[in-house]
């Protein structure tokens, strides 16, 4: 069934990621995963969640985005004082 879904998505250029737990036993779960990745097929998604799912499936740990602040060297010197002299 999961292969049929992937085939349908490929025929219609619909990016997809699906995984199913096929068997669960003590200490081990067997999964089947099907992917029609957007990037590998020339499809650009504005919010590519599929890529993130694939990364997690490959063992990567995602870290939530953070807010960054730019600061100039002059501002940094004012905050920390000048210990050079």
N, CA, C and O atoms as a DFTB+ gen file, in Angstrom:
340 C
 N C O
     1  1       0.815      -1.197       0.000
     2  2       0.000       0.000       0.000
     3  2       0.863       1.268       0.000
     4  3       0.552       2.231      -0.701
     5  1       1.946       1.268       0.786
     6  2       2.789       2.458       0.854
     7  2       3.493       2.702      -0.494
     8  3       3.727       3.845      -0.884
     9  1       3.825       1.604      -1.197
    10  2       4.430       1.757      -2.527
    11  2       3.427       2.309      -3.539
    12  3       3.798       3.057      -4.443
    13  1       2.165       1.939      -3.383
    14  2       1.121       2.475      -4.269
    15  2       0.972       3.979      -4.064
    16  3       0.791       4.728      -5.023
    17  1       1.049       4.412      -2.812
    18  2       0.977       5.844      -2.516
    19  2       2.144       6.581      -3.159
    20  3       1.954       7.626      -3.781
    21  1       3.360       6.033      -3.010
    22  2       4.529       6.662      -3.614
    23  2       4.390       6.722      -5.142
    24  3       4.699       7.748      -5.748
    25  1       3.941       5.664      -5.748
    26  2       3.765       5.631      -7.208
    27  2       2.757       6.688      -7.658
    28  3       2.997       7.400      -8.633
    29  1       1.640       6.790      -6.955
    30  2       0.630       7.804      -7.279
    31  2       1.240       9.205      -7.191
    32  3       1.054      10.034      -8.082
    33  1       1.964       9.448      -6.114
    34  2       2.573      10.767      -5.917
    35  2       3.607      11.069      -6.997
    36  3       3.689      12.202      -7.470
    37  1       4.391      10.080      -7.391
    38  2       5.367      10.273      -8.465
    39  2       4.681      10.611      -9.784
    40  3       5.133      11.493     -10.513
    41  1       3.597       9.914     -10.088
    42  2       2.876      10.146     -11.349
    43  2       2.299      11.552     -11.414
    44  3       2.195      12.139     -12.491
    45  1       1.922      12.094     -10.247
    46  2       1.276      13.403     -10.204
    47  2       2.178      14.504      -9.647
    48  3       1.713      15.604      -9.349
    49  1       3.483      14.198      -9.506
    50  2       4.473      15.158      -8.992
    51  2       4.056      15.768      -7.654
    52  3       4.133      16.980      -7.451
    53  1       3.616      14.904      -6.757
    54  2       3.220      15.334      -5.418
    55  2       4.308      14.882      -4.441
    56  3       4.460      13.685      -4.198
    57  1       5.059      15.821      -3.886
    58  2       6.077      15.426      -2.911
    59  2       5.424      14.767      -1.701
    60  3       4.355      15.183      -1.256
    61  1       6.089      13.721      -1.166
    62  2       5.510      13.038      -0.015
    63  2       6.578      12.339       0.801
    64  3       7.662      12.018       0.315
    65  1       6.233      12.118       2.054
    66  2       7.031      11.310       2.979
    67  2       6.036      10.553       3.837
    68  3       5.132      11.155       4.416
    69  1       6.191       9.243       3.925
    70  2       5.304       8.443       4.767
    71  2       6.119       7.340       5.420
    72  3       7.019       6.768       4.804
    73  1       5.798       7.052       6.658
    74  2       6.434       5.941       7.355
    75  2       5.378       5.200       8.154
    76  3       4.456       5.804       8.703
    77  1       5.526       3.888       8.212
    78  2       4.567       3.060       8.941
    79  2       5.334       2.070       9.811
    80  3       6.335       1.499       9.377
    81  1       4.867       1.872      11.022
    82  2       5.443       0.871      11.918
    83  2       4.818      -0.479      11.573
    84  3       3.634      -0.708      11.823
    85  1       5.624      -1.365      10.999
    86  2       5.109      -2.653      10.545
    87  2       5.109      -3.714      11.634
    88  3       4.227      -4.571      11.682
    89  1       6.111      -3.649      12.511
    90  2       6.229      -4.676      13.540
    91  2       6.893      -4.058      14.760
    92  3       7.842      -3.284      14.635
    93  1       6.401      -4.395      15.916
    94  2       6.974      -3.897      17.154
    95  2       7.204      -5.073      18.090
    96  3       6.277      -5.820      18.404
    97  1       8.437      -5.231      18.530
    98  2       8.754      -6.263      19.511
    99  2       9.643      -5.639      20.570
   100  3      10.024      -4.475      20.449
   101  1       9.971      -6.375      21.578
   102  2      10.741      -5.826      22.694
   103  2      12.062      -5.231      22.213
   104  3      12.942      -5.936      21.720
   105  1      12.172      -3.926      22.371
   106  2      13.415      -3.240      22.021
   107  2      13.598      -2.923      20.552
   108  3      14.626      -2.355      20.182
   109  1      12.640      -3.267      19.697
   110  2      12.832      -3.022      18.265
   111  2      11.499      -2.771      17.569
   112  3      10.510      -3.459      17.823
   113  1      11.491      -1.783      16.695
   114  2      10.335      -1.509      15.848
   115  2      10.803      -1.479      14.407
   116  3      11.786      -0.812      14.084
   117  1      10.107      -2.197      13.539
   118  2      10.436      -2.206      12.111
   119  2       9.518      -1.221      11.382
   120  3       8.296      -1.251      11.526
   121  1      10.150      -0.352      10.598
   122  2       9.420       0.674       9.850
   123  2       9.599       0.473       8.355
   124  3      10.605      -0.069       7.897
   125  1       8.603       0.921       7.606
   126  2       8.735       1.048       6.152
   127  2       8.482       2.507       5.821
   128  3       7.507       3.103       6.280
   129  1       9.373       3.075       5.019
   130  2       9.285       4.483       4.669
   131  2       9.268       4.633       3.157
   132  3       9.991       3.938       2.444
   133  1       8.440       5.544       2.680
   134  2       8.382       5.868       1.258
   135  2       8.540       7.373       1.107
   136  3       7.943       8.147       1.855
   137  1       9.342       7.779       0.141
   138  2       9.628       9.199      -0.053
   139  2       9.588       9.540      -1.539
   140  3      10.114       8.805      -2.375
   141  1       8.957      10.664      -1.848
   142  2       9.115      11.317      -3.145
   143  2       9.545      12.736      -2.787
   144  3       8.722      13.635      -2.613
   145  1      10.859      12.906      -2.683
   146  2      11.424      14.142      -2.146
   147  2      11.299      15.298      -3.124
   148  3      11.572      15.138      -4.314
   149  1      10.888      16.462      -2.630
   150  2      10.735      17.614      -3.521
   151  2      12.063      18.067      -4.134
   152  3      12.148      18.259      -5.347
   153  1      13.086      18.235      -3.315
   154  2      14.364      18.754      -3.812
   155  2      14.996      17.871      -4.866
   156  3      15.523      18.370      -5.861
   157  1      14.949      16.569      -4.664
   158  2      15.555      15.627      -5.610
   159  2      14.786      15.550      -6.924
   160  3      15.286      15.000      -7.905
   161  1      13.588      16.089      -6.947
   162  2      12.752      16.018      -8.149
   163  2      12.429      17.394      -8.721
   164  3      11.481      17.551      -9.489
   165  1      13.225      18.382      -8.340
   166  2      13.077      19.719      -8.920
   167  2      11.837      20.475      -8.466
   168  3      11.384      21.390      -9.155
   169  1      11.292      20.112      -7.337
   170  2      10.101      20.768      -6.808
   171  2      10.521      21.636      -5.627
   172  3      11.186      21.162      -4.706
   173  1      10.136      22.895      -5.658
   174  2      10.489      23.819      -4.580
   175  2       9.252      24.066      -3.721
   176  3       8.202      24.471      -4.219
   177  1       9.396      23.815      -2.432
   178  2       8.319      24.087      -1.479
   179  2       8.732      25.267      -0.613
   180  3       9.871      25.327      -0.149
   181  1       7.828      26.195      -0.394
   182  2       8.147      27.354       0.443
   183  2       8.421      26.952       1.889
   184  3       9.268      27.560       2.544
   185  1       7.726      25.948       2.393
   186  2       7.928      25.446       3.751
   187  2       8.119      23.935       3.652
   188  3       7.165      23.173       3.807
   189  1       9.361      23.505       3.393
   190  2       9.644      22.094       3.103
   191  2       9.728      21.268       4.384
   192  3      10.815      21.045       4.917
   193  1       8.597      20.825       4.864
   194  2       8.560      19.982       6.064
   195  2       9.035      18.566       5.758
   196  3       9.530      17.868       6.643
   197  1       8.887      18.148       4.515
   198  2       9.308      16.801       4.119
   199  2      10.802      16.631       4.359
   200  3      11.237      15.595       4.863
   201  1      11.584      17.631       4.004
   202  2      13.035      17.584       4.212
   203  2      13.356      17.376       5.690
   204  3      14.265      16.617       6.029
   205  1      12.619      18.042       6.562
   206  2      12.844      17.905       7.999
   207  2      12.500      16.494       8.477
   208  3      13.216      15.938       9.310
   209  1      11.430      15.913       7.969
   210  2      11.065      14.540       8.335
   211  2      12.154      13.570       7.901
   212  3      12.507      12.657       8.649
   213  1      12.685      13.759       6.707
   214  2      13.746      12.877       6.196
   215  2      14.987      12.988       7.079
   216  3      15.614      11.976       7.395
   217  1      15.347      14.207       7.477
   218  2      16.518      14.396       8.334
   219  2      16.352      13.672       9.666
   220  3      17.289      13.035      10.146
   221  1      15.168      13.767      10.264
   222  2      14.917      13.080      11.526
   223  2      14.995      11.572      11.314
   224  3      15.566      10.865      12.145
   225  1      14.433      11.067      10.217
   226  2      14.469       9.644       9.908
   227  2      15.910       9.153       9.741
   228  3      16.206       7.990      10.014
   229  1      16.797      10.033       9.295
   230  2      18.211       9.677       9.104
   231  2      19.027       9.839      10.387
   232  3      20.236       9.606      10.388
   233  1      18.368      10.238      11.478
   234  2      19.056      10.316      12.755
   235  2      19.462      11.700      13.210
   236  3      20.054      11.845      14.280
   237  1      19.158      12.729      12.421
   238  2      19.499      14.089      12.832
   239  2      18.541      14.566      13.923
   240  3      17.370      14.186      13.941
   241  1      19.044      15.393      14.822
   242  2      18.222      15.992      15.866
   243  2      17.987      17.443      15.478
   244  3      18.932      18.208      15.284
   245  1      16.730      17.809      15.369
   246  2      16.402      19.174      14.971
   247  2      16.393      20.091      16.184
   248  3      15.927      19.717      17.260
   249  1      16.912      21.291      15.997
   250  2      16.939      22.305      17.042
   251  2      16.027      23.438      16.593
   252  3      16.165      23.933      15.474
   253  1      15.100      23.853      17.445
   254  2      14.191      24.935      17.047
   255  2      14.961      26.198      16.667
   256  3      16.031      26.476      17.208
   257  1      14.401      26.949      15.733
   258  2      15.015      28.203      15.313
   259  2      15.107      29.185      16.467
   260  3      14.292      29.164      17.389
   261  1      16.099      30.032      16.402
   262  2      16.295      31.032      17.446
   263  2      16.300      32.410      16.824
   264  3      16.528      32.571      15.625
   265  1      16.046      33.395      17.656
   266  2      16.115      34.776      17.212
   267  2      17.558      35.246      17.374
   268  3      18.148      35.103      18.445
   269  1      18.117      35.804      16.310
   270  2      19.494      36.279      16.346
   271  2      19.523      37.794      16.343
   272  3      18.670      38.447      15.742
   273  1      20.515      38.340      17.020
   274  2      20.694      39.783      17.066
   275  2      22.083      40.114      16.540
   276  3      23.073      39.498      16.934
   277  1      22.142      41.081      15.658
   278  2      23.438      41.536      15.164
   279  2      23.954      42.631      16.084
   280  3      23.194      43.465      16.575
   281  1      25.252      42.610      16.305
   282  2      25.872      43.633      17.140
   283  2      27.220      43.981      16.526
   284  3      27.974      43.102      16.108
   285  1      27.503      45.245      16.480
   286  2      28.775      45.689      15.901
   287  2      29.877      45.588      16.954
   288  3      29.595      45.454      18.145
   289  1      31.120      45.651      16.513
   290  2      32.255      45.614      17.439
   291  2      32.219      46.806      18.394
   292  3      32.584      46.689      19.564
   293  1      31.776      47.949      17.879
   294  2      31.690      49.138      18.728
   295  2      30.674      48.944      19.846
   296  3      30.926      49.304      20.995
   297  1      29.505      48.362      19.494
   298  2      28.479      48.108      20.507
   299  2      28.957      47.073      21.524
   300  3      28.661      47.179      22.714
   301  1      29.687      46.089      21.055
   302  2      30.214      45.062      21.936
   303  2      31.218      45.667      22.925
   304  3      31.221      45.322      24.107
   305  1      32.059      46.564      22.432
   306  2      33.037      47.225      23.301
   307  2      32.334      48.051      24.366
   308  3      32.783      48.097      25.511
   309  1      31.235      48.704      24.000
   310  2      30.494      49.515      24.973
   311  2      29.845      48.637      26.046
   312  3      29.764      49.035      27.208
   313  1      29.385      47.451      25.662
   314  2      28.730      46.545      26.605
   315  2      29.720      45.917      27.579
   316  3      29.439      45.780      28.770
   317  1      30.886      45.536      27.053
   318  2      31.837      44.797      27.872
   319  2      32.950      45.636      28.439
   320  3      33.774      45.135      29.204
   321  1      32.993      46.875      28.089
   322  2      34.106      47.715      28.544
   323  2      35.345      47.427      27.715
   324  3      35.370      46.474      26.936
   325  1      36.347      48.228      27.876
   326  2      37.586      48.072      27.112
   327  2      38.707      47.734      28.080
   328  3      39.185      48.585      28.830
   329  1      39.120      46.447      28.047
   330  2      40.157      45.986      28.972
   331  2      41.559      46.078      28.367
   332  3      42.517      45.591      28.967
   333  1      41.692      46.686      27.208
   334  2      42.980      46.683      26.517
   335  2      43.952      47.731      27.060
   336  3      45.155      47.620      26.823
   337  1      43.475      48.723      27.767
   338  2      44.388      49.792      28.120
   339  2      44.504      50.020      29.524
   340  3      45.251      50.903      29.947
